[in-house]
Amino acid sequence: MKTLEEYYDVVVVGAGHAGCEAALAAARLGCETIIFTVSMNSVALMPCNPNIGGSSKGHLVREIDALGGEMGKNIDKTYIQSKMLNKSKGPAVHSLRAQADKDAYSMTMRYTLQNTEHLTLRQAEVTELMVEEGMIKGVKTFSGAIYHAKAVVLATGTYLKARCLYGEVVNYTGPNGLQAANQLSESLKENGIELYRFKTGTPARIDSRSVDFSKMEEQFGDEKIVPFSFTNREEDIKRPQISCWLTYTNEKTHEIIRNNLDRSPLYSGMIEGTGPRYCPSIEDKVVRFADKNRHQLFIEPEGEYTNEMYVGGMSSSLPEDVQYEMYRTVKGL
């Protein structure tokens, strides 16, 4: 059977934050590069909280920028709030964080990829690594197309055999309802790569029209804007900012959570894998810090042209009915 066959110096699998930087770095060095994404809508997508930086991560973004990366430049173009964290402490731990317009960040990065010389952006699912005598030779896609390459960069993120779980519901999907990549895992295993499952949580999104902001504490951006990219000056990127809001869980919230722990896949054993340290679920926080009668929640806009708001601090895998119940106990919700 005849199939499409193309030749590149570098193949990058996955167009999340890491994949975009890898592809741009290779192309800017003059390597003929192709980057694959399961959907054009998933380029540099932030399926969880749409922000860049924060504690320790802010330092990393500045390092990427110093090496010629794109992330710092892209968030400077698309931020809706900018804030330097830890200002009450020493300068070594000052950490820049910017809330992004989720759609604008993705579209702006996609535009950069599509207009970079030596770089091809393609929507396709990579299903197989081509390896001969221990050397990588390229990849195959779901359609059978062959892409020869001297190097292959894997930046697959959370797509490999991805599942979304809440309560008793298991949905075999990638983040944000995008398709999972279900075939590449077997090829990786066949080539001696050991795979582990990584678990991460995300909260529900809420409609800003359903929020009583008068019962919350308004969180403003900084008056003085510090750019993420060293190539920018404050006057180049300064613009009106959008507020975030602070509220708290309470004993009623925690009681609902404790009463339903047996319905959480985190505690029933349905979810296995290594969890992140930086954003534990609200179930974990209530169990581990039983002495605390409240936890901070940050209500943050997902963008300038949407009513969707992110509830930072409320990641959960509890069932849908329990989540509705616990959210409604929170002041302002």
PALUMKE-790574 format. One record per residue (C-alpha): chain; x, y, z; residue in three letters. Coordinates in Angstrom, 2 decimals, padded with zeros to 5 digits. Layout:
// PALUMKE-790574
("A" (X Y Z) "ALA");
...
//
This chain:
// PALUMKE-790574
("A" (000.00 000.00 000.00) "MET");
("A" (001.34 003.40 -000.99) "LYS");
("A" (001.59 005.94 001.81) "THR");
("A" (002.82 009.46 002.51) "LEU");
("A" (006.56 009.58 003.24) "GLU");
("A" (008.49 012.71 004.34) "GLU");
("A" (012.00 013.49 005.62) "TYR");
("A" (012.97 015.80 008.52) "TYR");
("A" (015.90 016.40 010.81) "ASP");
("A" (013.73 016.47 013.96) "VAL");
("A" (010.26 015.13 014.81) "VAL");
("A" (008.55 016.50 017.94) "VAL");
("A" (005.57 014.52 019.28) "VAL");
("A" (003.18 016.75 021.24) "GLY");
("A" (002.60 020.50 021.02) "ALA");
("A" (002.21 021.42 024.68) "GLY");
("A" (004.60 023.82 026.40) "HIS");
("A" (007.62 021.48 026.17) "ALA");
("A" (006.92 020.41 022.59) "GLY");
("A" (006.55 024.00 021.36) "CYS");
("A" (009.88 025.01 022.90) "GLU");
("A" (011.64 021.92 021.51) "ALA");
("A" (010.30 022.46 017.99) "ALA");
("A" (011.08 026.19 017.96) "LEU");
("A" (014.60 025.60 019.30) "ALA");
("A" (015.34 022.98 016.61) "ALA");
("A" (013.86 025.08 013.77) "ALA");
("A" (015.70 028.22 014.87) "ARG");
("A" (018.95 026.25 014.72) "LEU");
("A" (018.15 025.52 011.07) "GLY");
("A" (016.93 021.93 011.50) "CYS");
("A" (013.99 020.92 009.30) "GLU");
("A" (011.45 020.15 012.04) "THR");
("A" (007.89 018.82 012.21) "ILE");
("A" (005.71 018.97 015.35) "ILE");
("A" (002.62 016.78 015.78) "PHE");
("A" (-000.51 017.61 017.77) "THR");
("A" (-003.71 015.59 018.19) "VAL");
("A" (-005.66 018.81 017.56) "SER");
("A" (-004.76 022.30 016.41) "MET");
("A" (-006.86 023.48 019.38) "ASN");
("A" (-004.43 021.82 021.79) "SER");
("A" (-001.28 023.78 020.85) "VAL");
("A" (000.15 025.25 024.08) "ALA");
("A" (-003.20 024.49 025.71) "LEU");
("A" (-003.64 025.07 029.44) "MET");
("A" (-006.35 022.52 030.29) "PRO");
("A" (-005.96 023.24 034.00) "CYS");
("A" (-005.34 026.73 035.45) "ASN");
("A" (-004.43 029.10 032.59) "PRO");
("A" (-001.39 030.71 034.17) "ASN");
("A" (002.34 030.86 033.61) "ILE");
("A" (004.92 030.93 036.39) "GLY");
("A" (004.32 030.96 040.12) "GLY");
("A" (006.59 029.65 042.88) "SER");
("A" (009.69 027.97 041.36) "SER");
("A" (007.90 027.69 037.96) "LYS");
("A" (008.36 031.44 037.43) "GLY");
("A" (012.14 030.99 037.72) "HIS");
("A" (012.00 028.20 035.14) "LEU");
("A" (010.14 030.36 032.61) "VAL");
("A" (012.79 033.09 032.97) "ARG");
("A" (015.52 030.48 032.36) "GLU");
("A" (013.71 029.26 029.22) "ILE");
("A" (013.54 032.89 028.07) "ASP");
("A" (017.26 033.41 028.70) "ALA");
("A" (017.94 030.43 026.43) "LEU");
("A" (015.85 031.98 023.62) "GLY");
("A" (012.55 030.25 024.37) "GLY");
("A" (009.08 031.53 023.52) "GLU");
("A" (006.97 031.03 026.66) "MET");
("A" (007.97 034.30 028.34) "GLY");
("A" (007.31 036.31 025.17) "LYS");
("A" (003.97 034.58 024.64) "ASN");
("A" (002.61 035.25 028.14) "ILE");
("A" (003.73 038.89 027.91) "ASP");
("A" (001.44 039.17 024.86) "LYS");
("A" (-001.55 037.41 026.45) "THR");
("A" (-001.59 037.96 030.24) "TYR");
("A" (-004.72 039.34 031.92) "ILE");
("A" (-003.14 039.71 035.37) "GLN");
("A" (000.52 039.86 036.46) "SER");
("A" (001.77 039.45 040.03) "LYS");
("A" (005.12 039.00 041.75) "MET");
("A" (004.66 036.42 044.53) "LEU");
("A" (006.60 036.16 047.81) "ASN");
("A" (007.49 039.88 047.86) "LYS");
("A" (007.53 039.84 051.69) "SER");
("A" (010.52 037.45 051.52) "LYS");
("A" (014.02 037.75 050.05) "GLY");
("A" (014.61 038.42 046.34) "PRO");
("A" (015.81 034.85 045.66) "ALA");
("A" (012.25 033.54 046.15) "VAL");
("A" (010.38 036.37 044.42) "HIS");
("A" (008.37 034.53 041.79) "SER");
("A" (006.53 036.03 038.84) "LEU");
("A" (003.07 034.64 037.98) "ARG");
("A" (000.69 035.72 035.23) "ALA");
("A" (-002.91 034.70 034.65) "GLN");
("A" (-003.32 034.10 030.92) "ALA");
("A" (-006.17 034.45 028.49) "ASP");
("A" (-006.39 030.72 027.81) "LYS");
("A" (-007.51 030.92 024.16) "ASP");
("A" (-005.27 033.87 023.29) "ALA");
("A" (-002.18 032.13 024.71) "TYR");
("A" (-002.83 029.02 022.61) "SER");
("A" (-003.66 030.90 019.41) "MET");
("A" (-000.67 033.23 019.75) "THR");
("A" (001.74 030.31 020.21) "MET");
("A" (000.15 028.50 017.27) "ARG");
("A" (000.68 031.60 015.11) "TYR");
("A" (004.36 031.66 016.11) "THR");
("A" (004.84 027.98 015.22) "LEU");
("A" (003.10 028.39 011.87) "GLN");
("A" (005.27 031.37 010.93) "ASN");
("A" (008.68 030.00 011.94) "THR");
("A" (011.03 028.97 009.12) "GLU");
("A" (012.04 025.29 008.94) "HIS");
("A" (009.01 024.32 011.10) "LEU");
("A" (005.91 022.36 010.06) "THR");
("A" (002.91 022.03 012.40) "LEU");
("A" (000.74 019.00 011.64) "ARG");
("A" (-002.44 017.55 013.17) "GLN");
("A" (-002.02 013.77 013.44) "ALA");
("A" (-001.67 011.03 016.04) "GLU");
("A" (001.79 009.47 016.18) "VAL");
("A" (001.35 005.74 016.83) "THR");
("A" (004.77 004.16 016.37) "GLU");
("A" (008.48 004.83 016.74) "LEU");
("A" (010.62 003.55 013.86) "MET");
("A" (013.73 002.00 015.43) "VAL");
("A" (016.45 000.04 013.62) "GLU");
("A" (019.32 -001.62 015.51) "GLU");
("A" (018.70 000.59 018.52) "GLY");
("A" (018.70 003.82 016.50) "MET");
("A" (015.65 006.06 016.03) "ILE");
("A" (014.74 006.50 012.36) "LYS");
("A" (011.44 008.36 012.56) "GLY");
("A" (007.76 007.84 013.39) "VAL");
("A" (004.53 006.53 011.86) "LYS");
("A" (001.11 008.12 012.29) "THR");
("A" (-002.37 006.58 012.59) "PHE");
("A" (-002.90 006.92 008.83) "SER");
("A" (000.26 004.93 008.12) "GLY");
("A" (002.26 007.97 006.97) "ALA");
("A" (006.01 007.70 007.57) "ILE");
("A" (008.16 010.59 008.80) "TYR");
("A" (011.89 009.86 008.65) "HIS");
("A" (014.02 011.82 011.13) "ALA");
("A" (017.49 011.95 012.69) "LYS");
("A" (016.00 012.71 016.13) "ALA");
("A" (012.59 012.31 017.79) "VAL");
("A" (011.55 014.38 020.81) "VAL");
("A" (008.69 012.96 022.91) "LEU");
("A" (006.62 015.63 024.67) "ALA");
("A" (003.42 013.62 025.07) "THR");
("A" (002.18 015.20 028.31) "GLY");
("A" (-000.99 013.63 029.70) "THR");
("A" (-002.35 012.14 026.45) "TYR");
("A" (-000.99 008.57 026.45) "LEU");
("A" (-003.93 006.24 027.20) "LYS");
("A" (-005.47 009.17 029.08) "ALA");
("A" (-008.48 008.80 031.36) "ARG");
("A" (-010.66 011.35 033.12) "CYS");
("A" (-012.19 010.14 036.40) "LEU");
("A" (-014.72 011.65 038.77) "TYR");
("A" (-016.70 009.56 041.23) "GLY");
("A" (-017.75 006.31 039.54) "GLU");
("A" (-017.40 007.82 036.04) "VAL");
("A" (-014.41 006.89 033.86) "VAL");
("A" (-014.10 008.66 030.52) "ASN");
("A" (-011.32 007.59 028.14) "TYR");
("A" (-010.38 011.04 026.91) "THR");
("A" (-007.46 013.42 026.84) "GLY");
("A" (-007.51 016.82 028.60) "PRO");
("A" (-010.31 019.28 027.78) "ASN");
("A" (-012.29 016.62 025.90) "GLY");
("A" (-009.55 016.13 023.30) "LEU");
("A" (-008.84 012.61 022.06) "GLN");
("A" (-006.35 010.45 023.92) "ALA");
("A" (-003.29 008.97 022.18) "ALA");
("A" (-003.96 005.26 022.66) "ASN");
("A" (-001.40 003.51 020.43) "GLN");
("A" (002.03 005.06 021.01) "LEU");
("A" (002.40 003.49 024.48) "SER");
("A" (002.78 -000.04 023.06) "GLU");
("A" (005.54 001.10 020.69) "SER");
("A" (007.39 002.75 023.60) "LEU");
("A" (007.15 -000.45 025.67) "LYS");
("A" (008.38 -002.57 022.75) "GLU");
("A" (011.46 -000.35 022.62) "ASN");
("A" (012.27 -000.86 026.29) "GLY");
("A" (010.82 002.37 027.66) "ILE");
("A" (009.21 001.91 031.08) "GLU");
("A" (005.89 003.73 031.50) "LEU");
("A" (004.29 005.08 034.67) "TYR");
("A" (000.87 006.65 035.08) "ARG");
("A" (000.84 010.26 036.31) "PHE");
("A" (-002.27 011.60 038.01) "LYS");
("A" (-003.27 015.23 038.28) "THR");
("A" (-006.47 016.92 039.42) "GLY");
("A" (-008.49 019.86 038.23) "THR");
("A" (-011.48 021.71 039.70) "PRO");
("A" (-014.81 022.42 038.06) "ALA");
("A" (-015.20 025.67 036.12) "ARG");
("A" (-017.90 028.07 037.22) "ILE");
("A" (-019.98 030.76 035.50) "ASP");
("A" (-018.98 034.24 036.69) "SER");
("A" (-022.66 035.27 036.56) "ARG");
("A" (-023.36 032.79 039.38) "SER");
("A" (-020.73 034.29 041.72) "VAL");
("A" (-021.39 036.88 044.46) "ASP");
("A" (-018.07 038.74 044.37) "PHE");
("A" (-019.17 041.08 047.19) "SER");
("A" (-018.57 038.16 049.59) "LYS");
("A" (-014.97 037.66 048.38) "MET");
("A" (-011.68 039.54 048.66) "GLU");
("A" (-010.59 041.17 045.40) "GLU");
("A" (-007.07 040.30 044.26) "GLN");
("A" (-005.49 042.95 042.03) "PHE");
("A" (-002.52 042.63 039.71) "GLY");
("A" (000.69 044.55 040.38) "ASP");
("A" (000.83 048.26 039.60) "GLU");
("A" (004.41 047.83 038.33) "LYS");
("A" (004.54 045.12 035.67) "ILE");
("A" (007.64 042.94 035.45) "VAL");
("A" (007.83 041.30 032.00) "PRO");
("A" (008.51 037.56 031.83) "PHE");
("A" (010.75 038.03 028.81) "SER");
("A" (014.06 039.89 029.12) "PHE");
("A" (013.42 041.22 025.59) "THR");
("A" (010.41 043.28 026.79) "ASN");
("A" (010.10 046.47 028.80) "ARG");
("A" (007.18 047.33 031.10) "GLU");
("A" (005.91 050.08 028.77) "GLU");
("A" (005.79 047.58 025.87) "ASP");
("A" (003.36 045.22 027.56) "ILE");
("A" (001.45 047.20 030.21) "LYS");
("A" (-002.33 047.00 029.81) "ARG");
("A" (-005.51 046.98 031.97) "PRO");
("A" (-005.71 043.92 034.20) "GLN");
("A" (-008.59 041.72 035.32) "ILE");
("A" (-009.09 040.94 039.02) "SER");
("A" (-008.98 037.53 040.67) "CYS");
("A" (-010.89 036.82 043.91) "TRP");
("A" (-010.17 035.05 047.21) "LEU");
("A" (-012.64 032.99 049.23) "THR");
("A" (-012.43 029.98 051.57) "TYR");
("A" (-013.81 026.54 052.25) "THR");
("A" (-015.40 026.00 055.68) "ASN");
("A" (-016.37 023.24 058.10) "GLU");
("A" (-019.58 022.50 056.16) "LYS");
("A" (-017.52 022.01 052.97) "THR");
("A" (-015.13 019.69 054.80) "HIS");
("A" (-017.96 017.68 056.33) "GLU");
("A" (-019.45 016.99 052.88) "ILE");
("A" (-016.04 015.89 051.62) "ILE");
("A" (-015.36 013.59 054.61) "ARG");
("A" (-018.80 012.01 054.28) "ASN");
("A" (-018.13 011.11 050.64) "ASN");
("A" (-014.49 009.99 050.66) "LEU");
("A" (-015.58 006.42 049.87) "ASP");
("A" (-016.94 007.73 046.54) "ARG");
("A" (-013.63 009.38 045.55) "SER");
("A" (-011.56 007.29 043.10) "PRO");
("A" (-008.46 008.70 044.84) "LEU");
("A" (-009.45 006.79 047.97) "TYR");
("A" (-011.27 003.81 046.47) "SER");
("A" (-008.17 002.69 044.54) "GLY");
("A" (-009.56 003.44 041.06) "MET");
("A" (-006.82 006.03 040.50) "ILE");
("A" (-003.28 004.68 040.61) "GLU");
("A" (-000.12 006.60 039.84) "GLY");
("A" (002.23 009.30 040.99) "THR");
("A" (000.48 012.47 042.13) "GLY");
("A" (001.70 016.05 041.90) "PRO");
("A" (002.93 017.79 045.03) "ARG");
("A" (001.99 021.28 043.90) "TYR");
("A" (-001.81 020.98 043.60) "CYS");
("A" (-003.23 018.31 045.93) "PRO");
("A" (-006.95 017.58 045.72) "SER");
("A" (-009.33 019.18 048.21) "ILE");
("A" (-009.97 015.64 049.53) "GLU");
("A" (-006.26 015.25 050.33) "ASP");
("A" (-006.08 018.66 052.00) "LYS");
("A" (-009.10 017.95 054.22) "VAL");
("A" (-007.68 014.56 055.26) "VAL");
("A" (-004.03 015.57 055.70) "ARG");
("A" (-004.67 018.88 057.41) "PHE");
("A" (-007.61 017.87 059.58) "ALA");
("A" (-006.74 020.64 062.07) "ASP");
("A" (-007.48 023.38 059.50) "LYS");
("A" (-011.07 024.62 059.40) "ASN");
("A" (-010.67 026.39 056.05) "ARG");
("A" (-008.56 026.41 052.88) "HIS");
("A" (-007.95 029.25 050.42) "GLN");
("A" (-009.76 029.24 047.07) "LEU");
("A" (-008.81 031.61 044.24) "PHE");
("A" (-011.51 032.43 041.70) "ILE");
("A" (-009.65 033.26 038.49) "GLU");
("A" (-010.92 034.21 035.00) "PRO");
("A" (-010.06 031.84 032.12) "GLU");
("A" (-009.92 034.72 029.68) "GLY");
("A" (-011.15 038.14 028.66) "GLU");
("A" (-014.06 036.93 026.50) "TYR");
("A" (-015.55 034.12 028.57) "THR");
("A" (-017.63 033.74 031.74) "ASN");
("A" (-015.63 030.66 032.76) "GLU");
("A" (-013.74 030.97 036.02) "MET");
("A" (-011.25 028.56 037.55) "TYR");
("A" (-011.53 027.61 041.23) "VAL");
("A" (-007.90 027.37 042.30) "GLY");
("A" (-007.46 025.12 045.34) "GLY");
("A" (-010.55 022.96 044.74) "MET");
("A" (-009.16 020.14 042.55) "SER");
("A" (-011.32 017.09 043.11) "SER");
("A" (-012.26 013.66 041.78) "SER");
("A" (-015.48 013.45 043.83) "LEU");
("A" (-018.75 012.63 042.02) "PRO");
("A" (-020.69 015.34 040.20) "GLU");
("A" (-023.50 015.57 042.77) "ASP");
("A" (-021.03 015.89 045.66) "VAL");
("A" (-019.08 018.62 043.88) "GLN");
("A" (-022.26 020.69 043.35) "TYR");
("A" (-023.06 020.29 047.05) "GLU");
("A" (-019.61 021.26 048.33) "MET");
("A" (-019.19 024.26 046.00) "TYR");
("A" (-022.49 025.72 047.21) "ARG");
("A" (-021.20 025.83 050.80) "THR");
("A" (-018.43 028.28 049.83) "VAL");
("A" (-018.98 031.97 050.55) "LYS");
("A" (-019.80 033.75 047.30) "GLY");
("A" (-020.63 030.54 045.44) "LEU");
//
